[in-house]
Structure formats: C-alpha cells, structure tokens
Amino acid sequence: MSQVAQKALTAKALQCISLARQIHDRYPDPTKISADDAVKMQNLLGEAQRLRGLAELEGTQEAMETWGAQPDQIPAALRAEAQVAASGGQVEGSGYAEARKARQLEMFAKAIKMKNSDRPAWLATLDVVEKAAIVEDATGEVIVPHDIAGPIFKTLPHLGSFRGSGPTVRPTTGNKVDLRSLTGATAGWGKLEINPASTVDANVVPSTPVDVIEVHDLTAMSRIGVDELADTDANLIALIQDIVGQQVAQMEDDAFAAGNGVSKPWGLAARATSAANQITQAVTAAGGATPTGDDLKSLQYRVPTRFWQNGAYFSANDAAEKIALLKDANSNYLWQPSVRAGEPDTLFGKRFYRLEGLPSMGAPGTPVTEPSVIFGDPALGYLVADRQSITVQRLDERYAELGLVAFLFKMRVGGDVMRPAAFAKYLL
C-alpha cells in the first residue's frame, strides 16, 4: 500500500510543479510576474514540497516495515562477519557493510535517546557484537559512528573560514603530532651533508622550533528538545550533524586565529606576537585602524616566493570592513566579492577570508603591536591535527525543567604554525 500512496503523492506534487511552470511561462520577463500570480506559484510550489515530504515518509515507512518483518537479519549479518574477520577470511556479497552501517546508526540513536539511568540495563541485554556497534568508554561517553561523524568533518571546511582556506590536515590516533616528520626534509646538490643537530628547514625559527603539536579536547554542548529527541532517527542524526558542525566550526576559527596553546590550538595572531615560533615578517600601518592598498599589497612580498603563490589574506572583521571600501585611482574597489558559491573573496588576486578571532584594529594614530591582517600560505604554514572521532555524553537533569536534554559532544583537535616564514602580519 505504501508504494501506491507514494506514487499518488508524487503525481500530485508533479502536477503542482507543472501548474507553477505554466504560470511562470506566461511571462517572458520573470520580473514582470504579477503579485497574484507570484502568490499562486508560491502556494503551488509549497504544496509540492509538502507532498514530496509525505511521499518520502511513505518510502521510509515501507522500508522500516520491511526491516521490521525480519529484524534478526542485521545481527545475524554482524555475527557472520565477526566470525569471518576472526578467521581472516572474506565473504563477498554478504551485505555486511550495509548491515553494519544500519545497525550502528540504529544503536547510536537508541543510546542517545535513552536516559543514562536506563542505559546499563539495556546494554546488559546486548550481545558482544551489538555492543560493538555503539562502543561506549569508561566515562559514559558514546562513540559517534563514523557514518555520522564523517560528514561533520567533511562539512567543517565549508562552515569554518580557516579550515576552508586549506591548511594541512593531519589525521592522528595519538595526542601529539611530530612536526619534524613534515619539516625535517633536506636536499642539496652533490654530496649531502647529514647533520642531525642542525635545523633542516630554514623557514622554521631556529632558536625555538616547535617539534610537536598537542591535540586538545574541543567540547560543544547542544540542547535538544524532548520532542525533537523523539523524532525519527534520520531527522535526529541530521540535527546532530548540523548543530555540532556549526558549533565546532566557530570554536575552531577562534582558536586558529588567536588561540594561546593552553587547552586549545595555537593561533596565527598568538604566534605573531609570542616569543616562541614568532612570525616576524611584518608591515606596520602609519596609523592605527588605517589600512592602505599599498601596505596590503606589500604584505605579499614579505613572505618567500614559495609561500606567495598559494597565499591568502586573513582579516579581522573591522579591518575587513575598511579593506572592502578601498578603491584604486579609477574608483574601482580593490576587494572583490566571490562570484561563485563556495569560493572566497579576493584581494589583489589572492584569496581573502574574514577570521573573526584575529585582533581588532587599534585606535587611529596609536602604536599597534597585534596583527589585524595576516597573509600567508595555510597549506605549507599551518598544521591541523585531527583525531577525527567524536564522542557524546548525555546530561539528563541539567535542563529538564525546560523540556530540554543537553548533550556534550567532544572531539580532539590541535593546531600550530609549522613554518612561521610562510606568514606575514599587518599591524593596524
């Protein structure tokens, strides 16, 4: 019956879309569509959207009913694959990958919907394979399955300014990343002299090299209404991916911009002012809060040539506003907005990103010591260390009186400037 209903709903939705198109085609110039016809089109397309959603629900209902008629097949597939893995063999066409994915999502949704007090008894009813689908550590944190966490990491470069600029991202399973594995290469003409005591990469500050990057906890708390928590598993998982991605992107941008290395990554601004691993290449404005086109263009030439080609500008919000208003002698703006979705704005042909965590400009006419704008190559100059795993802990009581359940999502990430010479700072 679900297939019949789904087809009927789809047919009605297509009919609404067709009627909307007929109205649209009456006007060769879309800007001339009358107000009444615009309202009609809006109503028809809105109804089509509603019917489409109902058709998708019918499809989901049928799929769940099909699964419900033979639920034991998923655990059976998992047990079969576990036996095969233990023996080191392979089973082709077993459908294990699909079964495992469906099982992990199902068990994860059950785990976070369930109160902490009820979870131990529920876990006791599961067999070893079923528990493995929602691996829970000793602190009561549930490991978010890769099929849920993976899309979050994929969307972070689109949500966060700095990740979107393309820094080097190094997946790691440890708490530290050794930078010497990236900056410790050497080359020469003729005979190669090997001297382990010397600094191999001249672009790493010789007196204070940073050998390792620490990985830190990044925790985000989200409050979800009890009604939303009771929603379908698919909707709940989509909600989690959205809210976690947005929160993490903001926290990361602030840390990558100005983090001080204490329980968070080192940021560009901190490395431009601290004694360790200091970014020394600089252009200083004649007066605070007064950026000029000449200064900004000069900033590109403060970095070695190999860091110039992939270089990008990173600017604090107030500096970005001033820069966006700069014009050349012909009254053309120097800063150019992006013409394609997903692509950055440009300045002098180089990518331009607003990085909110960078220091604000100083007062006009006062000496400045902190960079409001930084230019450099994020791929060769900065390393992001990703554990690429997320855990979640449920807090039942904290917001119970508001009808909300709080969730603490934790991921582990580190970051630091690995080649200070790849960046130059503009003191405003």
C-alpha positions in Angstrom: 0.0 0.0 0.0 2.9 2.4 0.7 4.2 2.2 -2.8 0.7 3.1 -4.2 0.4 6.0 -1.8 3.9 7.2 -2.6 3.2 7.2 -6.3 0.0 9.1 -5.8 1.7 11.7 -3.7 4.5 12.1 -6.2 2.0 12.5 -9.0 0.2 15.3 -7.2 3.4 17.0 -6.4 4.4 16.9 -10.1 1.0 18.3 -11.0 1.6 21.3 -8.7 5.0 21.9 -10.2 3.6 21.8 -13.7 0.9 24.3 -12.9 3.5 26.6 -11.4 5.6 26.3 -14.5 2.6 27.2 -16.7 2.2 30.4 -14.7 5.9 31.2 -14.9 6.0 30.7 -18.7 3.3 33.3 -19.3 5.9 35.9 -18.6 8.9 36.1 -20.9 10.4 38.5 -18.4 10.3 36.9 -14.9 10.5 40.4 -13.3 7.1 41.2 -14.7 5.2 38.4 -12.9 2.1 39.9 -11.2 1.7 39.8 -7.5 -1.3 37.5 -7.7 0.5 35.0 -10.0 3.6 35.1 -7.7 1.4 34.1 -4.8 -0.2 31.3 -6.8 3.3 30.0 -7.8 4.5 30.2 -4.2 1.4 28.3 -2.9 1.7 25.6 -5.7 5.4 25.0 -5.0 4.8 25.0 -1.3 2.2 22.3 -1.7 4.5 20.4 -4.0 7.2 20.5 -1.3 4.7 19.2 1.3 3.6 16.4 -0.9 7.2 15.4 -1.6 7.9 15.2 2.1 4.8 12.9 2.6 6.0 10.7 -0.3 9.4 10.4 1.3 7.8 9.5 4.6 5.8 6.7 2.9 9.0 5.4 1.5 10.7 5.4 4.9 7.6 3.8 6.4 7.7 0.9 3.9 11.5 0.4 4.3 11.1 0.2 8.1 8.2 -2.2 7.9 10.2 -4.4 5.6 13.1 -4.4 8.0 10.7 -5.0 11.0 9.4 -8.1 9.4 12.8 -9.7 9.7 14.9 -7.7 12.2 17.1 -10.6 13.1 18.9 -10.4 9.8 21.1 -7.5 10.8 22.6 -9.0 14.0 23.0 -12.3 12.0 25.0 -10.4 9.3 27.1 -8.8 12.0 27.8 -12.1 13.7 28.7 -13.8 10.4 31.1 -11.0 9.5 32.7 -11.1 13.0 33.4 -14.8 12.6 34.9 -14.2 9.1 37.1 -11.3 10.4 38.3 -13.5 13.3 39.3 -16.2 10.8 41.0 -13.7 8.4 38.7 -14.7 5.5 36.5 -12.7 3.2 32.8 -13.0 2.4 31.7 -11.5 -0.9 28.1 -10.4 -1.3 27.4 -10.9 2.4 25.9 -7.4 2.7 27.8 -6.9 5.9 28.8 -3.3 5.2 25.3 -2.1 4.7 24.1 -4.2 7.7 26.8 -2.8 10.0 26.0 0.8 8.9 22.3 0.4 9.5 22.9 -1.3 12.9 25.4 1.3 14.1 23.0 4.2 13.3 20.1 2.4 14.9 22.0 1.5 18.1 23.6 5.0 18.3 20.1 6.6 18.1 18.8 4.4 20.8 21.8 5.1 23.0 21.4 8.9 23.0 17.6 8.8 23.2 17.8 6.7 26.3 18.3 8.2 29.8 21.7 7.4 31.4 19.9 5.6 34.3 18.3 3.2 31.8 21.3 2.5 29.6 23.2 0.0 31.8 20.2 -2.4 31.9 19.8 -2.0 28.1 23.5 -2.7 27.5 23.3 -5.8 29.5 20.7 -7.3 27.1 23.0 -6.8 24.1 25.5 -9.4 22.9 29.2 -8.6 22.2 28.6 -7.7 18.6 25.7 -5.4 19.3 27.7 -3.6 22.0 30.5 -3.1 19.5 28.1 -1.1 17.3 27.9 1.7 19.9 31.3 1.4 21.6 31.0 3.1 25.0 34.0 4.1 27.0 34.5 4.0 30.8 33.4 7.7 31.2 29.9 7.0 29.9 30.7 8.7 26.5 29.2 7.1 23.4 31.4 7.0 20.4 29.7 8.6 17.5 29.8 6.2 14.5 32.0 7.2 11.6 29.0 7.3 9.3 27.6 10.2 11.4 30.9 11.9 12.4 32.4 11.6 8.9 30.0 14.1 7.3 30.7 16.6 10.1 34.4 16.6 9.3 33.6 16.9 5.6 31.5 20.0 6.2 33.9 21.8 8.5 35.9 23.3 5.7 32.7 24.8 4.3 31.5 26.1 7.7 34.8 27.5 9.1 36.9 30.2 7.5 40.3 28.8 8.4 39.7 25.2 7.5 38.2 26.4 4.2 41.5 28.1 3.4 43.2 24.8 3.1 45.7 24.3 5.9 47.5 20.9 6.1 45.2 18.5 8.0 47.0 15.5 9.6 44.8 12.7 10.8 46.2 11.1 14.0 45.4 8.5 16.5 47.7 9.9 19.2 47.8 13.0 21.4 50.8 14.6 19.6 52.0 15.1 16.1 55.7 15.3 15.4 56.3 18.3 13.1 59.8 17.0 12.3 58.2 14.4 10.1 56.9 17.3 7.9 59.6 19.9 8.2 62.6 17.5 8.6 63.4 17.0 4.9 66.7 18.2 3.4 68.1 18.3 -0.1 71.3 19.5 -1.8 73.4 19.4 -4.9 76.2 16.9 -4.9 77.1 15.2 -1.7 74.5 15.6 1.1 75.9 16.5 4.4 74.0 14.9 7.2 73.9 16.9 10.5 71.0 15.9 12.8 71.9 18.8 15.2 71.1 21.5 12.6 67.7 22.9 11.8 66.8 21.4 8.4 64.0 23.8 7.3 65.3 27.3 7.4 61.7 28.5 7.5 61.2 27.1 11.0 62.5 29.5 13.6 66.0 28.1 14.5 66.1 29.2 18.1 62.6 28.0 19.2 61.4 25.2 16.9 58.1 23.6 17.6 58.7 19.9 17.4 55.2 18.6 18.3 51.7 19.8 18.2 49.5 18.9 21.1 45.9 17.6 20.5 43.3 19.2 22.7 39.7 18.4 23.7 37.1 20.6 21.9 33.7 20.3 23.7 30.4 21.6 22.4 27.2 21.4 24.3 23.9 21.3 22.5 20.4 21.4 24.0 17.7 19.4 22.2 14.0 19.5 22.9 12.4 16.3 24.1 10.0 16.3 21.1 12.9 16.6 18.7 14.7 13.8 20.6 11.7 11.6 20.0 11.8 12.3 16.2 12.8 9.8 13.6 16.4 8.5 13.8 17.2 10.1 10.5 16.0 13.5 11.5 17.7 13.3 14.9 21.1 12.4 13.3 20.8 15.2 10.7 20.1 17.6 13.5 23.1 16.5 15.5 25.4 16.8 12.4 24.2 20.3 11.8 24.4 21.7 15.3 27.8 20.0 16.1 29.3 21.2 12.8 28.2 24.8 13.4 29.5 24.9 17.0 32.8 23.3 16.2 33.5 25.5 13.2 33.1 28.6 15.3 35.3 27.3 18.1 38.0 26.2 15.7 38.0 29.5 13.8 38.5 31.4 17.1 41.4 29.1 18.2 43.1 29.0 14.8 43.0 32.8 14.7 44.2 33.7 18.3 44.4 30.5 20.4 47.2 30.7 23.0 48.1 27.0 23.1 46.5 26.4 26.6 43.9 23.7 26.2 43.4 24.9 22.6 45.4 25.2 19.3 48.0 27.9 18.7 46.5 30.7 16.6 48.1 32.8 13.9 47.8 36.0 16.0 49.4 34.4 19.0 52.3 33.1 17.0 52.7 36.5 15.5 53.2 38.1 19.0 54.6 35.4 21.2 58.3 34.7 21.6 58.1 31.1 20.6 57.9 30.3 16.9 57.2 34.0 16.2 56.0 35.3 12.8 58.4 38.2 12.3 57.7 39.4 8.7 55.6 42.5 9.0 54.1 45.7 7.6 53.2 48.4 10.0 50.5 50.9 9.3 51.3 54.6 9.6 48.4 54.9 12.0 46.1 52.5 13.7 42.8 51.5 12.0 44.0 52.9 8.7 44.7 50.1 6.1 46.0 51.2 2.7 46.2 49.3 -0.6 50.0 49.8 -0.8 50.5 48.2 2.6 48.3 45.3 1.9 50.0 44.6 -1.4 53.4 44.9 0.2 52.4 42.2 2.7 52.5 39.6 -0.1 56.2 40.3 -0.6 57.2 39.8 3.0 57.0 36.0 2.6 59.4 33.8 0.5 58.3 33.2 -3.1 57.3 29.6 -2.5 54.7 30.7 0.1 53.4 33.5 -2.1 51.7 31.5 -4.9 49.1 29.8 -2.6 49.0 32.8 -0.2 45.7 34.1 1.2 44.7 37.1 3.3 43.1 36.6 6.8 41.4 39.6 8.3 39.6 40.7 11.5 36.0 41.9 11.0 36.7 45.6 11.5 39.7 45.5 9.2 37.8 43.6 6.5 35.2 46.4 6.5 37.8 49.1 5.9 39.6 47.0 3.3 36.3 46.3 1.4 35.9 50.1 0.9 39.4 50.7 -0.5 39.5 51.9 -4.1 42.1 52.5 -6.8 42.7 55.7 -8.8 39.7 54.8 -11.1 37.3 54.3 -8.1 37.3 50.5 -8.5 37.2 48.5 -5.3 40.4 46.6 -4.6 38.5 43.9 -2.7 36.4 41.7 -5.0 33.4 39.6 -3.8 33.2 35.9 -4.7 31.2 35.3 -7.9 30.6 31.6 -7.2 29.2 29.9 -4.1 31.8 28.2 -2.0 34.7 30.3 -3.4 36.4 33.0 -1.3 36.5 36.7 -2.0 39.8 38.1 -3.4 42.2 41.0 -2.9 44.9 41.6 -5.5 44.0 38.2 -7.0 44.6 36.4 -3.7 42.0 34.7 -1.6 40.6 36.8 1.2 39.0 35.3 4.4 37.3 37.0 7.4 38.7 35.4 10.5 36.8 36.8 13.4 39.2 35.8 16.2 42.0 38.0 14.9 42.7 41.1 17.0 40.7 44.2 16.2 42.5 47.3 14.8 44.0 49.8 17.2 42.7 53.3 17.8 43.6 55.8 15.0 47.0 57.3 15.5 48.2 54.9 18.2 51.1 52.5 18.1 50.0 48.9 17.3 51.6 45.6 18.2 49.0 43.0 17.2 48.1 41.9 13.7 44.6 42.5 12.4 45.5 41.1 8.9 47.8 38.2 8.1 48.9 37.0 4.7 50.4 33.6 4.1 50.2 30.0 2.8 48.0 28.0 5.1 48.9 24.7 3.4 52.6 25.0 4.0 52.5 27.2 7.0 49.9 25.7 9.4 49.1 22.1 10.5 45.7 21.0 11.9 46.0 17.7 13.9 42.7 15.8 13.8 41.8 12.8 15.9 38.7 12.5 13.6 36.5 11.0 16.2 33.6 12.4 18.2 32.1 11.2 21.5 28.8 12.3 23.1 27.7 12.4 26.7 24.0 12.9 27.7 23.1 15.2 30.6 19.6 14.3 31.7 18.9 16.6 34.6 20.5 19.9 33.8 17.8 21.4 31.6 14.9 19.0 32.5 12.7 21.8 33.8 12.9 23.5 30.4 11.9 20.3 28.5 15.5 20.0 27.1 18.2 17.4 27.2 21.8 18.5 27.0 24.5 16.7 25.0 28.2 17.2 25.3 30.0 16.5 22.1 33.8 16.1 22.3 36.3 15.9 19.5 40.1 16.2 19.7 42.0 18.7 17.5 45.3 20.6 17.7 46.9 23.2 15.5 50.1 25.3 15.2 52.2 27.3 12.8 54.8 24.9 11.5 56.6 27.4 9.2 56.5 31.0 10.5 58.2 32.3 7.4 55.0 31.3 5.4 53.1 34.2 7.1 53.5 38.0 7.3 51.5 40.2 9.6 49.9 43.6 9.1 49.9 45.7 12.2 47.0 48.0 12.2 
